[in-house]
Each structure stands twice: as C-alpha cells, then as structure tokens.
Amino acid sequence: MKLKRIFMFLGLLCLGAAITLPPGPAQGEVYVEAYLGGVQGANAPMNLTTIHRDEPAPYVWDNRESHATPGRLEPAFLGGLKVGTWFVKDGFLGGDYPDWMKYFGAYLDFSFHRLDFRHQLGGTSASDLNFPFPPSVSGKNFFASNGTAATLAFMLAGRWGFFKDSEVPFGRLQPYLAVGPAVLFISQRPTLSGNLYDGALSIFRPYTVSPGSSSQATVALAVDAGFRYMCLKNVSLDIFFRYRYAQPSIDFQYHDHVGGTTVNGQRTITLDPTLHLFSGQVGVSYHF
C-alpha cells in the first residue's frame, strides 16, 4: 500500500472524527476506539486466462490457457480504528433527538490487514490454436499472490442495554448490530507458473507470469455483530465479529517468460476473486 494512500485514509478518518465530535456534552455517547483482531477469508476461486505466443506474426505457436485456481487465503492480523456516536439528546452536534433514538448510532471504521493467497496448485486447460489436434491438453499450475486490504466503512448501528445503573443509565452491557457500505482498497502481486503446450513439437515449455503489483478500490458490504461493556463511564471494552463482501477485478500487464526467454508482446491477466472475509476483533474505546 502506497504511503500517500495511507495518509489519505487517515485524513478521511480525522475528517470523520471532526464531523462526529459534538461541541457540547455528549453523555459518554461519542467514542473513539482502537482494535486488533484476526481475519480469514473463504476460498475465492478464480479462472485466470493467459495468452502465450511467439512474436511477431505469423505465430509458430499460439497458446491459450484457462487456469482454475482454488483461491485459498492466508489468515492475517488486523488493526483498525472507529469513530462513532449514539443519537442521544444533546449528543451528536447538539441534536435534540427523541428518546427512542438512543438505540441507534453511526460510526466510521478504518481497518488494514494483509490479503495473501497462499501458494497453491490448480488445474490448467491449454490449447495451441495452430495445432488443434488434440484440441486441448490438461495440466497443472502454481499460483500465489501477496497483497494488502484497507477498508473504510460507514456503519449504521442499533443497540440494546442491560445492567443499568446510575453511572451508565443505558446499561453497562450493550449488544449491537451494524451494517453499512464500505470501500475496499486492495493491492495484489500475483505469480502464476506452469507448462505451456507446444503443439508443433508436442512438448511442454515452462513459463512464469509475474506482472508486479496493481491495486483497485471497490465497493464492499460490511456487517458487524458484537457487544460493548462499559467498564467505566468513559471506557468500554468492545468484542465483535465482522463480515465483508466484495468483488474486486484487478488487471495486470505482463510479458511472457517461456522456456527462460522473454517473449515480445504485452499481455493482460485479471484477478477477480469473490471475497467473503470473516474477522473477530477486540477493542478499547474512550467515550466523550
């Protein structure tokens, strides 16, 4: 992740904090939270297509390959920040909300973690268009990709209160549920290797596709479920589970490396995983 983008994320978070913090007393219902956790993604299968051919035309060999990749993700550590409020009377920007609004709130959330596809074996179907007999040859491929994921989410939340007392009238134990739109900033650096079928000689040639890093911002959905415990009037412990869904599509430009030599001609490969990311977090909040 480029340093400039990290500063942009932090700037957006600070802007959100400035908007969220009220000018007057907030009854402890405006908070800033730091949290840590772990994230694991469900398998995100992809079908990658590569083109391999000698240059220039007419091509001696002109190969197309379809690579079925399991898309197994590595677990990772996650860190993040929340800035939020509950809509209480004389709370958010001094709003005179009805009493029932105290059950609802909103927060900005920024999180960051690694998003690595582990080294994995996949299946390849290859065809040499100059030699259609046999029409296709099956083989294996090896895929891996390293990258990061940063998420900026705007969450709308609802809560309940239990164990009320004079210090925390709403209740010390506060289960909550939140949902909202997010922007997922994802970067990846993939590597794909295998064997190219040369129909002219009926042999396989080793190749490697390693295009470098590319990134994309994509719309995502985020859902939180957890509970907050008010240890003190102004300090709480937050334990929550998060689910995120996104469908990024990242294009990479590369040059072939077949049989140890670089083949002329620029190619494109696309990573388009469907991401289902699950994480558990523990955070500490200070309430204003």
MARDRENVO-965515 format. One record per residue (C-alpha): chain; x, y, z; residue number from 1. Coordinates in Angstrom, 1 decimal. Example, Ala and Ser with C-alpha at 12.3 -4.5 7.8 and 13.67 -1.06 7.14 Angstrom:
// MARDRENVO-965515
{base A, {12.3, -4.5, 7.8}, 1}
{base A, {13.7, -1.1, 7.1}, 2}
//
This chain:
// MARDRENVO-965515
{base A, {0.0, 0.0, 0.0}, 1}
{base A, {1.5, 3.3, -1.0}, 2}
{base A, {2.3, 5.8, 1.8}, 3}
{base A, {0.3, 8.5, 0.0}, 4}
{base A, {-2.9, 6.4, 0.2}, 5}
{base A, {-2.4, 5.6, 3.8}, 6}
{base A, {-2.2, 9.3, 4.6}, 7}
{base A, {-5.4, 9.8, 2.6}, 8}
{base A, {-7.2, 7.1, 4.6}, 9}
{base A, {-6.0, 8.7, 7.9}, 10}
{base A, {-7.1, 12.1, 6.6}, 11}
{base A, {-10.6, 10.8, 5.9}, 12}
{base A, {-10.8, 9.3, 9.3}, 13}
{base A, {-9.7, 12.5, 11.0}, 14}
{base A, {-12.3, 14.4, 9.0}, 15}
{base A, {-14.9, 11.9, 10.2}, 16}
{base A, {-13.8, 12.5, 13.7}, 17}
{base A, {-14.1, 16.2, 13.3}, 18}
{base A, {-17.7, 15.8, 12.0}, 19}
{base A, {-18.7, 13.3, 14.6}, 20}
{base A, {-17.4, 15.0, 17.8}, 21}
{base A, {-20.1, 17.3, 19.3}, 22}
{base A, {-19.5, 20.9, 20.5}, 23}
{base A, {-21.1, 20.2, 23.9}, 24}
{base A, {-21.6, 17.4, 26.4}, 25}
{base A, {-22.2, 14.0, 24.8}, 26}
{base A, {-23.2, 11.9, 27.9}, 27}
{base A, {-20.4, 9.5, 27.1}, 28}
{base A, {-22.0, 8.5, 23.8}, 29}
{base A, {-19.3, 9.7, 21.4}, 30}
{base A, {-16.3, 7.4, 21.3}, 31}
{base A, {-13.0, 6.7, 19.6}, 32}
{base A, {-11.9, 3.1, 19.6}, 33}
{base A, {-8.7, 1.2, 18.6}, 34}
{base A, {-9.0, -2.6, 18.0}, 35}
{base A, {-7.0, -5.6, 16.9}, 36}
{base A, {-8.1, -9.0, 15.6}, 37}
{base A, {-7.6, -11.7, 13.1}, 38}
{base A, {-9.1, -12.3, 9.6}, 39}
{base A, {-9.7, -15.3, 7.5}, 40}
{base A, {-11.4, -15.5, 4.1}, 41}
{base A, {-13.4, -18.2, 2.5}, 42}
{base A, {-11.9, -19.8, -0.7}, 43}
{base A, {-12.2, -17.3, -3.6}, 44}
{base A, {-11.9, -19.5, -6.8}, 45}
{base A, {-10.8, -17.7, -9.9}, 46}
{base A, {-10.5, -18.7, -13.6}, 47}
{base A, {-7.4, -16.9, -15.0}, 48}
{base A, {-6.8, -16.7, -18.7}, 49}
{base A, {-3.3, -16.3, -20.2}, 50}
{base A, {-2.1, -16.0, -23.8}, 51}
{base A, {1.3, -17.3, -24.9}, 52}
{base A, {2.6, -16.9, -28.4}, 53}
{base A, {5.9, -16.1, -30.2}, 54}
{base A, {6.1, -12.7, -31.8}, 55}
{base A, {5.7, -11.4, -34.4}, 56}
{base A, {3.0, -12.9, -36.5}, 57}
{base A, {2.6, -15.4, -38.1}, 58}
{base A, {2.9, -17.3, -34.9}, 59}
{base A, {4.7, -20.6, -34.7}, 60}
{base A, {2.8, -21.4, -31.5}, 61}
{base A, {-0.3, -19.5, -30.3}, 62}
{base A, {-1.4, -20.9, -27.0}, 63}
{base A, {-4.5, -20.1, -24.8}, 64}
{base A, {-4.7, -21.3, -21.3}, 65}
{base A, {-7.5, -21.3, -18.7}, 66}
{base A, {-6.3, -21.7, -15.1}, 67}
{base A, {-8.7, -22.9, -12.5}, 68}
{base A, {-7.3, -21.6, -9.1}, 69}
{base A, {-8.8, -22.6, -5.7}, 70}
{base A, {-8.2, -19.1, -4.3}, 71}
{base A, {-7.2, -20.2, -0.8}, 72}
{base A, {-6.4, -17.2, 1.5}, 73}
{base A, {-3.8, -17.0, 4.3}, 74}
{base A, {-5.1, -15.9, 7.8}, 75}
{base A, {-3.8, -12.5, 8.9}, 76}
{base A, {-3.7, -10.0, 11.7}, 77}
{base A, {-6.0, -6.9, 11.5}, 78}
{base A, {-5.9, -3.5, 13.1}, 79}
{base A, {-8.4, -0.6, 13.0}, 80}
{base A, {-10.0, 2.5, 14.4}, 81}
{base A, {-13.6, 3.5, 15.0}, 82}
{base A, {-15.1, 7.0, 15.5}, 83}
{base A, {-18.8, 6.9, 16.4}, 84}
{base A, {-21.8, 8.2, 18.3}, 85}
{base A, {-25.1, 7.2, 19.5}, 86}
{base A, {-28.0, 9.5, 18.9}, 87}
{base A, {-28.8, 10.7, 22.4}, 88}
{base A, {-30.4, 14.0, 23.4}, 89}
{base A, {-27.9, 16.9, 23.3}, 90}
{base A, {-25.4, 14.4, 21.9}, 91}
{base A, {-24.4, 14.4, 18.2}, 92}
{base A, {-23.9, 18.0, 17.2}, 93}
{base A, {-26.3, 19.1, 19.9}, 94}
{base A, {-29.2, 17.4, 18.2}, 95}
{base A, {-32.4, 17.2, 20.3}, 96}
{base A, {-33.3, 13.7, 19.3}, 97}
{base A, {-36.4, 11.9, 20.7}, 98}
{base A, {-35.6, 9.4, 23.4}, 99}
{base A, {-36.1, 6.3, 21.2}, 100}
{base A, {-33.1, 7.4, 19.0}, 101}
{base A, {-30.7, 6.4, 21.8}, 102}
{base A, {-31.0, 2.9, 20.5}, 103}
{base A, {-29.3, 3.9, 17.2}, 104}
{base A, {-26.0, 5.3, 16.1}, 105}
{base A, {-23.3, 5.5, 13.4}, 106}
{base A, {-19.6, 5.2, 13.1}, 107}
{base A, {-16.7, 5.5, 10.6}, 108}
{base A, {-14.4, 2.5, 10.6}, 109}
{base A, {-10.9, 2.1, 9.1}, 110}
{base A, {-9.1, -1.3, 9.1}, 111}
{base A, {-6.0, -2.7, 7.5}, 112}
{base A, {-4.6, -6.2, 7.0}, 113}
{base A, {-2.6, -8.5, 4.7}, 114}
{base A, {-4.5, -10.2, 2.0}, 115}
{base A, {-2.3, -13.1, 0.7}, 116}
{base A, {-3.3, -16.0, -1.5}, 117}
{base A, {-1.2, -19.0, -0.3}, 118}
{base A, {1.0, -21.0, -2.8}, 119}
{base A, {-1.5, -23.4, -4.3}, 120}
{base A, {-1.9, -26.0, -7.0}, 121}
{base A, {-4.6, -25.5, -9.7}, 122}
{base A, {-5.7, -27.1, -13.0}, 123}
{base A, {-4.9, -25.8, -16.4}, 124}
{base A, {-6.6, -26.4, -19.8}, 125}
{base A, {-4.3, -25.5, -22.7}, 126}
{base A, {-4.9, -25.2, -26.4}, 127}
{base A, {-2.4, -24.4, -29.2}, 128}
{base A, {-4.6, -22.6, -31.9}, 129}
{base A, {-2.1, -23.5, -34.6}, 130}
{base A, {-2.4, -27.2, -33.8}, 131}
{base A, {-6.0, -28.0, -32.8}, 132}
{base A, {-5.4, -31.8, -32.6}, 133}
{base A, {-5.5, -32.6, -29.8}, 134}
{base A, {-7.9, -29.6, -29.1}, 135}
{base A, {-6.7, -29.2, -25.6}, 136}
{base A, {-4.2, -30.5, -23.1}, 137}
{base A, {-4.7, -30.6, -19.3}, 138}
{base A, {-2.0, -29.7, -16.8}, 139}
{base A, {-1.3, -28.1, -13.5}, 140}
{base A, {-0.4, -24.6, -12.5}, 141}
{base A, {1.0, -23.0, -9.3}, 142}
{base A, {-0.4, -19.7, -8.1}, 143}
{base A, {0.3, -17.3, -5.3}, 144}
{base A, {-0.3, -13.6, -4.6}, 145}
{base A, {0.7, -11.2, -1.9}, 146}
{base A, {-1.1, -8.0, -1.1}, 147}
{base A, {-3.0, -5.8, 1.4}, 148}
{base A, {-6.5, -4.7, 2.0}, 149}
{base A, {-7.7, -1.5, 3.7}, 150}
{base A, {-11.4, -0.9, 4.4}, 151}
{base A, {-13.1, 2.4, 5.0}, 152}
{base A, {-16.8, 1.8, 6.1}, 153}
{base A, {-19.7, 3.9, 7.2}, 154}
{base A, {-21.8, 1.9, 9.6}, 155}
{base A, {-25.4, 2.4, 10.9}, 156}
{base A, {-25.9, 0.6, 14.2}, 157}
{base A, {-28.6, -0.5, 16.6}, 158}
{base A, {-28.0, -1.5, 20.3}, 159}
{base A, {-29.7, -2.8, 23.4}, 160}
{base A, {-28.8, -2.1, 27.1}, 161}
{base A, {-28.6, -4.4, 30.1}, 162}
{base A, {-27.4, -4.0, 33.7}, 163}
{base A, {-28.4, -0.3, 34.1}, 164}
{base A, {-27.0, 1.8, 36.9}, 165}
{base A, {-26.6, 5.4, 37.9}, 166}
{base A, {-23.2, 5.8, 36.2}, 167}
{base A, {-24.3, 4.2, 32.9}, 168}
{base A, {-28.1, 4.7, 32.6}, 169}
{base A, {-28.4, 3.0, 29.3}, 170}
{base A, {-26.8, -0.2, 30.6}, 171}
{base A, {-23.3, -1.5, 31.0}, 172}
{base A, {-23.7, -4.4, 28.6}, 173}
{base A, {-24.6, -3.2, 25.1}, 174}
{base A, {-25.1, -5.8, 22.4}, 175}
{base A, {-25.2, -4.2, 18.9}, 176}
{base A, {-25.6, -4.9, 15.2}, 177}
{base A, {-24.3, -2.7, 12.4}, 178}
{base A, {-24.4, -2.7, 8.6}, 179}
{base A, {-23.1, -0.3, 6.0}, 180}
{base A, {-21.4, 0.4, 2.7}, 181}
{base A, {-17.6, 0.3, 2.5}, 182}
{base A, {-14.7, 0.9, 0.1}, 183}
{base A, {-12.1, -1.8, -0.1}, 184}
{base A, {-8.7, -0.7, -1.2}, 185}
{base A, {-6.9, -3.9, -2.4}, 186}
{base A, {-3.4, -4.4, -3.8}, 187}
{base A, {-2.0, -7.7, -5.2}, 188}
{base A, {1.2, -9.0, -6.6}, 189}
{base A, {0.5, -12.4, -8.3}, 190}
{base A, {2.7, -15.2, -9.6}, 191}
{base A, {1.5, -17.9, -11.9}, 192}
{base A, {3.7, -20.7, -13.3}, 193}
{base A, {3.1, -23.9, -15.3}, 194}
{base A, {3.9, -25.6, -18.5}, 195}
{base A, {2.9, -24.3, -22.0}, 196}
{base A, {1.9, -27.0, -24.6}, 197}
{base A, {3.8, -26.6, -27.9}, 198}
{base A, {1.7, -28.3, -30.5}, 199}
{base A, {4.5, -28.1, -33.1}, 200}
{base A, {6.8, -30.3, -31.1}, 201}
{base A, {4.2, -32.0, -28.8}, 202}
{base A, {6.2, -30.8, -25.8}, 203}
{base A, {5.6, -28.6, -22.7}, 204}
{base A, {7.5, -25.4, -22.2}, 205}
{base A, {7.8, -24.0, -18.6}, 206}
{base A, {6.6, -20.4, -18.2}, 207}
{base A, {6.1, -17.9, -15.4}, 208}
{base A, {3.7, -14.9, -15.3}, 209}
{base A, {4.9, -12.3, -12.7}, 210}
{base A, {3.4, -8.9, -13.6}, 211}
{base A, {4.2, -7.0, -10.4}, 212}
{base A, {1.8, -5.1, -8.2}, 213}
{base A, {-1.5, -3.5, -9.1}, 214}
{base A, {-4.3, -2.1, -6.9}, 215}
{base A, {-8.0, -1.1, -7.1}, 216}
{base A, {-10.7, 0.4, -4.9}, 217}
{base A, {-14.1, -1.4, -5.0}, 218}
{base A, {-17.4, -1.1, -3.2}, 219}
{base A, {-18.0, -3.6, -0.4}, 220}
{base A, {-20.6, -4.5, 2.2}, 221}
{base A, {-19.7, -4.7, 5.9}, 222}
{base A, {-21.7, -6.2, 8.8}, 223}
{base A, {-20.7, -6.1, 12.5}, 224}
{base A, {-22.2, -8.0, 15.4}, 225}
{base A, {-20.8, -7.7, 18.9}, 226}
{base A, {-21.2, -6.3, 22.4}, 227}
{base A, {-19.7, -3.5, 24.3}, 228}
{base A, {-19.2, -3.5, 28.1}, 229}
{base A, {-18.8, -0.1, 29.9}, 230}
{base A, {-16.0, -0.8, 32.3}, 231}
{base A, {-16.1, 2.8, 33.4}, 232}
{base A, {-18.3, 5.7, 32.5}, 233}
{base A, {-15.8, 6.7, 29.8}, 234}
{base A, {-14.0, 3.5, 29.0}, 235}
{base A, {-15.5, 0.4, 27.3}, 236}
{base A, {-14.4, -3.0, 26.0}, 237}
{base A, {-15.7, -3.9, 22.6}, 238}
{base A, {-15.8, -7.5, 21.2}, 239}
{base A, {-17.3, -8.0, 17.8}, 240}
{base A, {-17.4, -10.2, 14.7}, 241}
{base A, {-17.2, -8.7, 11.2}, 242}
{base A, {-18.2, -10.0, 7.7}, 243}
{base A, {-17.2, -8.2, 4.5}, 244}
{base A, {-18.2, -8.9, 0.9}, 245}
{base A, {-16.6, -7.6, -2.2}, 246}
{base A, {-16.0, -8.5, -5.9}, 247}
{base A, {-12.7, -6.8, -7.0}, 248}
{base A, {-11.4, -7.1, -10.5}, 249}
{base A, {-7.7, -6.2, -10.9}, 250}
{base A, {-5.9, -6.1, -14.3}, 251}
{base A, {-2.2, -6.8, -14.6}, 252}
{base A, {0.1, -6.2, -17.6}, 253}
{base A, {2.9, -8.6, -18.2}, 254}
{base A, {5.4, -10.0, -20.7}, 255}
{base A, {5.8, -13.7, -21.3}, 256}
{base A, {8.7, -15.7, -20.0}, 257}
{base A, {8.6, -19.0, -21.8}, 258}
{base A, {11.4, -21.5, -21.6}, 259}
{base A, {13.7, -19.0, -19.9}, 260}
{base A, {13.3, -16.3, -22.6}, 261}
{base A, {11.2, -13.2, -22.7}, 262}
{base A, {8.6, -13.2, -25.4}, 263}
{base A, {7.6, -9.9, -27.1}, 264}
{base A, {4.1, -8.6, -26.8}, 265}
{base A, {2.3, -7.2, -23.7}, 266}
{base A, {-0.4, -9.4, -22.1}, 267}
{base A, {-3.2, -8.9, -19.6}, 268}
{base A, {-4.2, -11.1, -16.7}, 269}
{base A, {-7.2, -10.4, -14.4}, 270}
{base A, {-7.7, -11.4, -10.8}, 271}
{base A, {-11.4, -11.4, -10.0}, 272}
{base A, {-12.0, -13.2, -6.7}, 273}
{base A, {-15.3, -13.0, -4.8}, 274}
{base A, {-14.2, -12.2, -1.3}, 275}
{base A, {-16.0, -13.3, 1.8}, 276}
{base A, {-13.9, -12.0, 4.7}, 277}
{base A, {-14.6, -13.0, 8.3}, 278}
{base A, {-12.8, -11.5, 11.3}, 279}
{base A, {-13.0, -11.2, 15.1}, 280}
{base A, {-11.8, -8.1, 17.0}, 281}
{base A, {-11.3, -6.8, 20.5}, 282}
{base A, {-11.2, -3.1, 21.0}, 283}
{base A, {-10.9, -0.5, 23.7}, 284}
{base A, {-12.9, 2.8, 23.5}, 285}
{base A, {-12.8, 6.1, 25.2}, 286}
{base A, {-16.1, 7.9, 25.4}, 287}
{base A, {-16.5, 11.7, 25.5}, 288}
//
